[in-house]
């Protein structure tokens, strides 16, 4: 059995280094590196080492999702109208793809890929619920009900769990919320600038 932990650590260390860089520096810093990641198989590691590998994956994904949620929150705050808010929601789905790609990496066992994919889906759906619950709080606090209902429609017509947008005018050019959308999407590792709506 290859415990793959001491010394360089082989595949374990390669993945650990990649996840650290991916979580801290974003997709641009790790472009191309994911394709070279070695296969991970639970039978090649002691049980406690495999638990550490899974924990590293979950921690990196959680960090990226939290940063993605914060970037989206900031863009929604900066959007001048519902059109800009809708665009921010749609384009944020492109940023999620980097997380989904990591969770479904072909070098991971199928069972682990499924578990990580479900984790991503649950967190994204939870964030969508938080956004809608925030509207309920605004409504009870006396915010103009027309604004609340317009924003609720925007959220429900642009669900975060939907597939990312394909190439087109909205994805290839223009601006939204003060961000240029040529190549613009929420990198989940983007530096935090404002509050985040997560537990």
KEZA-408428 format. One line per field, with one value per residue: residue number from 1; x, y, z of N, C-alpha, C in turn. Coordinates in nm, 2 decimals. Example, Ala and Ser with C-alpha at 12.3 -4.5 7.8 and 13.67 -1.06 7.14 Angstrom:
<sites>
pos	c(1/2)
n.east	c(1.32/1.28)
n.north	c(-0.57/-0.22)
n.up	c(0.78/0.71)
ca.east	c(1.23/1.37)
ca.north	c(-0.45/-0.11)
ca.up	c(0.78/0.71)
c.east	c(1.32/1.29)
c.north	c(-0.33/0.00)
c.up	c(0.78/0.79)
</sites>
This chain:
<sites>
pos	c(1/2/3/4/5/6/7/8/9/10/11/12/13/14/15/16/17/18/19/20/21/22/23/24/25/26/27/28/29/30/31/32/33/34/35/36/37/38/39/40/41/42/43/44/45/46/47/48/49/50/51/52/53/54/55/56/57/58/59/60/61/62/63/64/65/66/67/68/69/70/71/72/73/74/75/76/77/78/79/80/81/82/83/84/85/86/87/88/89/90/91/92/93/94/95/96/97/98/99/100/101/102/103/104/105/106/107/108/109/110/111/112/113/114/115/116/117/118/119/120/121/122/123/124/125/126/127/128/129/130/131/132/133/134/135/136/137/138/139/140/141/142/143/144/145/146/147/148/149/150/151/152/153/154/155/156/157/158/159/160/161/162/163/164/165/166/167/168/169/170/171/172/173/174/175/176/177/178/179/180/181/182/183/184/185/186/187/188/189/190/191/192/193/194/195/196/197/198/199)
n.east	c(0.08/0.06/0.11/0.16/0.22/0.44/0.75/0.78/0.53/0.39/0.11/-0.08/0.05/0.07/-0.20/-0.27/-0.11/-0.21/-0.48/-0.45/-0.33/-0.53/-0.75/-0.66/-0.56/-0.71/-0.88/-0.73/-0.47/-0.42/-0.46/-0.47/-0.33/-0.49/-0.55/-0.33/-0.34/-0.29/-0.43/-0.64/-0.69/-0.87/-0.78/-0.51/-0.42/-0.38/-0.66/-0.69/-0.54/-0.68/-0.91/-0.81/-0.74/-1.00/-1.10/-0.94/-1.03/-1.30/-1.27/-1.13/-1.32/-1.54/-1.42/-1.39/-1.65/-1.76/-1.62/-1.70/-1.98/-1.96/-1.85/-2.06/-2.27/-2.16/-2.16/-2.43/-2.52/-2.40/-2.53/-2.73/-3.00/-3.28/-3.22/-2.94/-2.89/-3.00/-2.82/-2.59/-2.65/-2.68/-2.42/-2.27/-2.30/-2.11/-1.88/-1.91/-1.86/-1.59/-1.57/-1.75/-1.61/-1.38/-1.49/-1.60/-1.37/-1.20/-1.00/-1.07/-1.23/-1.55/-1.75/-1.67/-1.67/-1.94/-2.04/-1.91/-2.01/-2.28/-2.25/-2.17/-2.40/-2.59/-2.49/-2.51/-2.78/-2.87/-2.76/-2.91/-3.16/-3.11/-3.08/-3.34/-3.47/-3.37/-3.50/-3.75/-3.71/-3.66/-3.90/-4.06/-3.95/-4.03/-3.95/-4.01/-4.27/-4.29/-4.03/-3.93/-4.08/-4.01/-3.73/-3.75/-3.87/-3.66/-3.46/-3.58/-3.61/-3.36/-3.20/-2.94/-2.85/-2.88/-2.75/-2.43/-2.41/-2.39/-2.16/-2.22/-2.39/-2.43/-2.25/-2.01/-1.94/-1.98/-2.11/-2.17/-2.29/-2.07/-1.86/-1.65/-1.76/-1.63/-1.48/-1.55/-1.65/-1.77/-1.49/-1.45/-1.24/-1.20/-1.08/-1.23/-1.46/-1.68/-1.96/-2.08/-2.34/-2.36/-2.37)
n.north	c(-0.12/0.22/0.47/0.73/0.98/1.07/1.25/1.37/1.30/1.21/1.15/1.24/1.47/1.62/1.68/1.81/2.04/2.16/2.20/2.39/2.61/2.65/2.72/2.96/3.13/3.13/3.04/3.14/3.13/2.86/2.75/2.50/2.33/2.15/1.94/1.78/1.65/1.37/1.03/0.95/0.69/0.52/0.28/0.29/0.42/0.46/0.45/0.68/0.87/0.89/1.00/1.25/1.35/1.37/1.56/1.78/1.84/1.90/2.13/2.31/2.34/2.45/2.69/2.82/2.85/3.01/3.25/3.30/3.34/3.58/3.75/3.76/3.87/4.12/4.22/4.22/4.41/4.63/4.65/4.85/4.81/4.59/4.45/4.46/4.31/4.07/4.00/3.97/3.75/3.55/3.55/3.48/3.21/3.11/3.13/2.94/2.71/2.64/2.53/2.32/2.17/2.09/1.94/1.73/1.61/1.39/1.23/1.16/0.92/0.78/0.77/0.96/1.19/1.21/1.27/1.51/1.67/1.67/1.81/2.07/2.14/2.15/2.36/2.58/2.59/2.65/2.90/3.04/3.02/3.17/3.43/3.48/3.46/3.68/3.88/3.85/3.94/4.21/4.28/4.26/4.46/4.69/4.77/4.89/4.71/4.67/4.67/4.45/4.24/4.26/4.20/3.94/3.81/3.84/3.68/3.43/3.38/3.36/3.13/3.01/2.75/2.67/2.57/2.72/3.03/3.01/3.10/3.43/3.75/3.84/3.70/3.75/4.02/4.37/4.52/4.47/4.57/4.72/4.56/4.44/4.22/4.07/3.78/3.78/3.66/3.53/3.46/3.21/3.24/3.51/3.81/3.90/4.16/4.27/4.21/3.87/3.64/3.39/3.09)
n.up	c(0.00/-0.08/0.12/0.07/0.21/0.38/0.32/-0.01/-0.07/-0.30/-0.50/-0.31/-0.20/-0.43/-0.49/-0.25/-0.26/-0.49/-0.43/-0.22/-0.36/-0.55/-0.38/-0.26/-0.46/-0.69/-1.01/-1.23/-1.15/-1.14/-1.38/-1.62/-1.45/-1.33/-1.51/-1.50/-1.26/-1.05/-1.04/-0.77/-0.54/-0.30/-0.20/-0.21/0.01/0.36/0.59/0.76/0.62/0.38/0.47/0.54/0.28/0.17/0.35/0.28/0.02/0.06/0.23/0.06/-0.15/0.00/0.08/-0.16/-0.25/-0.05/-0.10/-0.36/-0.32/-0.17/-0.36/-0.54/-0.39/-0.35/-0.61/-0.67/-0.49/-0.60/-0.84/-1.05/-1.11/-1.18/-1.41/-1.41/-1.18/-1.25/-1.45/-1.31/-1.15/-1.34/-1.46/-1.25/-1.24/-1.41/-1.27/-1.08/-1.22/-1.21/-0.96/-0.97/-1.16/-1.02/-0.82/-0.96/-1.07/-1.29/-1.19/-0.94/-0.73/-0.83/-0.64/-0.45/-0.62/-0.66/-0.41/-0.35/-0.56/-0.48/-0.24/-0.34/-0.48/-0.28/-0.12/-0.30/-0.35/-0.09/-0.06/-0.24/-0.12/0.11/0.00/-0.08/0.16/0.28/0.15/0.25/0.51/0.45/0.36/0.58/0.73/0.62/0.37/0.03/-0.11/-0.38/-0.48/-0.34/-0.45/-0.72/-0.70/-0.60/-0.82/-1.00/-0.88/-0.88/-1.15/-1.24/-1.15/-0.93/-0.94/-1.20/-1.53/-1.64/-1.84/-2.20/-2.48/-2.59/-2.64/-2.37/-2.23/-2.35/-2.37/-2.26/-1.96/-1.61/-1.30/-1.27/-1.34/-1.60/-1.84/-2.03/-2.02/-1.76/-1.47/-1.15/-0.99/-0.76/-0.58/-0.55/-0.39/-0.08/-0.04/0.07/0.29/0.36/0.29/0.45/0.65)
ca.east	c(0.00/0.13/0.05/0.16/0.21/0.56/0.84/0.71/0.39/0.33/-0.02/-0.14/0.10/0.04/-0.33/-0.27/-0.05/-0.30/-0.59/-0.41/-0.32/-0.67/-0.83/-0.60/-0.52/-0.81/-0.87/-0.63/-0.33/-0.41/-0.50/-0.39/-0.27/-0.59/-0.54/-0.22/-0.35/-0.28/-0.55/-0.65/-0.77/-0.87/-0.71/-0.37/-0.39/-0.43/-0.79/-0.68/-0.48/-0.79/-1.00/-0.74/-0.76/-1.14/-1.12/-0.88/-1.12/-1.42/-1.23/-1.10/-1.45/-1.61/-1.36/-1.41/-1.79/-1.78/-1.57/-1.80/-2.10/-1.93/-1.84/-2.19/-2.33/-2.11/-2.21/-2.58/-2.53/-2.35/-2.61/-2.82/-3.14/-3.30/-3.14/-2.80/-2.89/-3.02/-2.70/-2.49/-2.68/-2.65/-2.28/-2.21/-2.30/-1.99/-1.78/-1.94/-1.82/-1.46/-1.59/-1.80/-1.51/-1.29/-1.57/-1.62/-1.25/-1.19/-0.90/-1.13/-1.32/-1.68/-1.83/-1.63/-1.72/-2.08/-2.05/-1.86/-2.11/-2.40/-2.22/-2.17/-2.54/-2.66/-2.45/-2.56/-2.92/-2.88/-2.74/-3.03/-3.27/-3.07/-3.11/-3.49/-3.51/-3.33/-3.61/-3.86/-3.67/-3.67/-4.05/-4.12/-3.89/-4.10/-3.90/-4.11/-4.30/-4.27/-3.89/-3.91/-4.14/-3.93/-3.61/-3.79/-3.88/-3.52/-3.39/-3.64/-3.59/-3.21/-3.16/-2.80/-2.82/-2.89/-2.62/-2.37/-2.45/-2.30/-2.12/-2.32/-2.36/-2.43/-2.13/-1.89/-1.91/-2.07/-2.07/-2.28/-2.25/-1.94/-1.75/-1.65/-1.80/-1.55/-1.40/-1.59/-1.75/-1.72/-1.40/-1.48/-1.13/-1.18/-1.07/-1.36/-1.46/-1.79/-2.02/-2.12/-2.46/-2.35/-2.36)
ca.north	c(0.00/0.34/0.56/0.86/1.10/1.13/1.29/1.45/1.26/1.16/1.20/1.31/1.60/1.70/1.73/1.90/2.16/2.21/2.26/2.51/2.71/2.68/2.79/3.09/3.22/3.13/2.96/3.18/3.08/2.71/2.71/2.39/2.24/2.04/1.83/1.69/1.59/1.22/0.96/0.92/0.57/0.50/0.16/0.32/0.50/0.43/0.51/0.82/0.95/0.91/1.10/1.38/1.39/1.42/1.69/1.89/1.87/1.97/2.26/2.40/2.37/2.54/2.83/2.89/2.88/3.13/3.37/3.32/3.40/3.72/3.83/3.78/3.96/4.26/4.26/4.25/4.54/4.74/4.66/4.96/4.78/4.44/4.40/4.44/4.21/3.94/3.96/3.93/3.62/3.46/3.53/3.41/3.06/3.07/3.12/2.81/2.59/2.59/2.45/2.19/2.09/2.03/1.84/1.62/1.58/1.25/1.16/1.13/0.81/0.81/0.79/1.09/1.29/1.23/1.33/1.65/1.74/1.70/1.92/2.19/2.17/2.19/2.50/2.68/2.60/2.71/3.04/3.10/3.04/3.28/3.55/3.50/3.49/3.82/3.96/3.84/4.03/4.34/4.31/4.28/4.58/4.81/4.80/4.90/4.58/4.66/4.63/4.31/4.14/4.26/4.13/3.80/3.75/3.83/3.57/3.30/3.37/3.34/3.04/2.99/2.61/2.64/2.57/2.85/3.07/2.98/3.22/3.52/3.89/3.86/3.64/3.79/4.16/4.45/4.53/4.45/4.59/4.78/4.47/4.41/4.08/3.99/3.69/3.82/3.58/3.54/3.36/3.19/3.28/3.65/3.86/3.94/4.31/4.31/4.10/3.75/3.58/3.24/3.05)
ca.up	c(0.00/-0.09/0.21/0.00/0.30/0.42/0.21/-0.10/-0.06/-0.42/-0.54/-0.20/-0.19/-0.55/-0.47/-0.14/-0.31/-0.59/-0.36/-0.15/-0.46/-0.60/-0.29/-0.23/-0.57/-0.80/-1.13/-1.32/-1.10/-1.15/-1.52/-1.68/-1.36/-1.29/-1.61/-1.47/-1.13/-1.06/-0.99/-0.62/-0.51/-0.15/-0.16/-0.21/0.13/0.49/0.61/0.81/0.51/0.29/0.54/0.52/0.14/0.16/0.42/0.20/-0.09/0.12/0.28/-0.05/-0.21/0.09/0.08/-0.29/-0.25/0.03/-0.17/-0.47/-0.26/-0.13/-0.48/-0.60/-0.30/-0.38/-0.75/-0.65/-0.42/-0.69/-0.96/-1.05/-1.14/-1.18/-1.52/-1.37/-1.08/-1.32/-1.52/-1.21/-1.11/-1.45/-1.48/-1.13/-1.26/-1.48/-1.17/-1.01/-1.30/-1.16/-0.84/-1.01/-1.23/-0.92/-0.75/-1.05/-1.14/-1.33/-1.11/-0.81/-0.74/-0.87/-0.52/-0.39/-0.71/-0.64/-0.28/-0.36/-0.64/-0.40/-0.15/-0.41/-0.51/-0.15/-0.07/-0.39/-0.33/0.04/-0.08/-0.31/-0.02/0.19/-0.07/-0.08/0.30/0.31/0.10/0.35/0.62/0.41/0.35/0.72/0.78/0.56/0.23/-0.07/-0.16/-0.53/-0.49/-0.29/-0.55/-0.84/-0.67/-0.59/-0.95/-1.06/-0.82/-0.93/-1.30/-1.26/-1.04/-0.93/-0.97/-1.35/-1.60/-1.68/-1.98/-2.31/-2.54/-2.64/-2.60/-2.22/-2.17/-2.42/-2.36/-2.18/-1.82/-1.51/-1.17/-1.26/-1.38/-1.74/-1.85/-2.12/-1.93/-1.63/-1.39/-1.02/-0.95/-0.62/-0.49/-0.55/-0.25/-0.02/-0.03/0.16/0.37/0.29/0.35/0.47/0.79)
c.east	c(0.09/0.06/0.06/0.15/0.34/0.65/0.76/0.56/0.32/0.21/-0.09/-0.09/0.07/-0.10/-0.34/-0.22/-0.14/-0.42/-0.56/-0.40/-0.45/-0.75/-0.79/-0.59/-0.61/-0.78/-0.75/-0.49/-0.31/-0.45/-0.41/-0.34/-0.36/-0.58/-0.44/-0.23/-0.36/-0.41/-0.53/-0.74/-0.76/-0.79/-0.56/-0.33/-0.45/-0.56/-0.78/-0.62/-0.59/-0.89/-0.94/-0.76/-0.90/-1.16/-1.06/-0.97/-1.24/-1.38/-1.20/-1.23/-1.53/-1.55/-1.39/-1.56/-1.82/-1.73/-1.65/-1.92/-2.08/-1.92/-1.97/-2.27/-2.29/-2.16/-2.36/-2.60/-2.49/-2.44/-2.71/-2.97/-3.16/-3.23/-3.00/-2.79/-2.91/-2.89/-2.59/-2.52/-2.65/-2.50/-2.21/-2.20/-2.17/-1.88/-1.79/-1.88/-1.68/-1.47/-1.65/-1.70/-1.41/-1.37/-1.59/-1.49/-1.24/-1.09/-0.95/-1.22/-1.47/-1.77/-1.80/-1.68/-1.86/-2.11/-2.02/-1.96/-2.23/-2.37/-2.22/-2.32/-2.61/-2.62/-2.50/-2.71/-2.95/-2.86/-2.85/-3.14/-3.23/-3.10/-3.26/-3.53/-3.47/-3.44/-3.73/-3.84/-3.69/-3.82/-4.10/-4.06/-3.94/-4.04/-4.02/-4.14/-4.28/-4.12/-3.87/-3.96/-4.06/-3.80/-3.64/-3.80/-3.74/-3.45/-3.44/-3.62/-3.45/-3.16/-3.01/-2.76/-2.83/-2.75/-2.56/-2.41/-2.35/-2.25/-2.23/-2.30/-2.35/-2.30/-2.00/-1.85/-2.01/-2.03/-2.19/-2.22/-2.11/-1.82/-1.76/-1.67/-1.73/-1.46/-1.44/-1.69/-1.69/-1.62/-1.42/-1.36/-1.10/-1.17/-1.20/-1.35/-1.57/-1.84/-2.06/-2.24/-2.44/-2.34/-2.21)
c.north	c(0.12/0.45/0.71/0.98/1.16/1.17/1.39/1.42/1.21/1.23/1.28/1.45/1.68/1.76/1.83/2.04/2.23/2.28/2.38/2.63/2.75/2.76/2.93/3.18/3.22/3.05/3.00/3.13/2.93/2.66/2.61/2.29/2.12/1.92/1.73/1.62/1.44/1.16/0.93/0.80/0.54/0.38/0.18/0.39/0.44/0.50/0.65/0.91/0.98/1.01/1.24/1.44/1.44/1.55/1.81/1.93/1.95/2.11/2.36/2.44/2.47/2.68/2.90/2.93/3.00/3.26/3.40/3.39/3.55/3.80/3.86/3.88/4.10/4.31/4.30/4.39/4.66/4.75/4.77/4.93/4.63/4.38/4.36/4.32/4.07/3.90/3.91/3.78/3.52/3.44/3.47/3.26/3.02/3.05/2.99/2.69/2.54/2.50/2.31/2.10/2.02/1.91/1.71/1.58/1.43/1.17/1.12/1.01/0.86/0.85/0.93/1.20/1.32/1.30/1.48/1.73/1.77/1.81/2.06/2.24/2.22/2.33/2.60/2.70/2.67/2.86/3.11/3.12/3.15/3.42/3.58/3.52/3.63/3.92/3.96/3.93/4.17/4.38/4.34/4.41/4.70/4.85/4.80/4.76/4.56/4.62/4.49/4.21/4.14/4.18/3.98/3.74/3.74/3.71/3.43/3.28/3.34/3.25/3.01/2.85/2.58/2.63/2.71/2.90/3.03/3.11/3.30/3.66/3.91/3.81/3.69/3.94/4.24/4.46/4.51/4.48/4.65/4.69/4.45/4.26/4.01/3.91/3.71/3.72/3.58/3.42/3.33/3.22/3.43/3.71/3.92/4.10/4.35/4.19/3.98/3.70/3.43/3.22/3.05)
c.up	c(0.00/0.00/0.16/0.09/0.34/0.30/0.12/-0.10/-0.18/-0.46/-0.43/-0.20/-0.31/-0.54/-0.36/-0.19/-0.41/-0.52/-0.28/-0.24/-0.52/-0.51/-0.26/-0.34/-0.69/-0.92/-1.22/-1.28/-1.12/-1.29/-1.57/-1.58/-1.33/-1.38/-1.57/-1.33/-1.14/-1.00/-0.84/-0.60/-0.36/-0.11/-0.16/-0.08/0.25/0.51/0.66/0.71/0.41/0.34/0.52/0.38/0.12/0.23/0.34/0.09/-0.04/0.16/0.17/-0.12/-0.13/0.08/-0.05/-0.30/-0.17/-0.04/-0.29/-0.43/-0.22/-0.26/-0.55/-0.52/-0.33/-0.51/-0.74/-0.58/-0.51/-0.82/-0.95/-1.06/-1.15/-1.30/-1.48/-1.27/-1.15/-1.39/-1.43/-1.17/-1.22/-1.47/-1.37/-1.15/-1.33/-1.37/-1.09/-1.09/-1.25/-1.04/-0.88/-1.09/-1.13/-0.85/-0.83/-1.13/-1.17/-1.26/-0.97/-0.83/-0.76/-0.74/-0.46/-0.48/-0.68/-0.51/-0.28/-0.45/-0.56/-0.30/-0.22/-0.43/-0.39/-0.11/-0.17/-0.37/-0.19/0.02/-0.15/-0.21/0.07/0.13/-0.07/0.06/0.34/0.26/0.19/0.47/0.58/0.40/0.48/0.78/0.71/0.43/0.13/-0.12/-0.31/-0.56/-0.45/-0.39/-0.68/-0.82/-0.66/-0.73/-1.02/-1.01/-0.87/-1.08/-1.33/-1.16/-1.05/-0.97/-1.12/-1.41/-1.63/-1.82/-2.08/-2.37/-2.60/-2.60/-2.45/-2.16/-2.23/-2.41/-2.28/-2.04/-1.73/-1.38/-1.16/-1.30/-1.53/-1.75/-1.96/-2.03/-1.79/-1.57/-1.25/-0.99/-0.80/-0.52/-0.49/-0.41/-0.21/-0.01/0.06/0.23/0.29/0.36/0.35/0.62/0.84)
</sites>
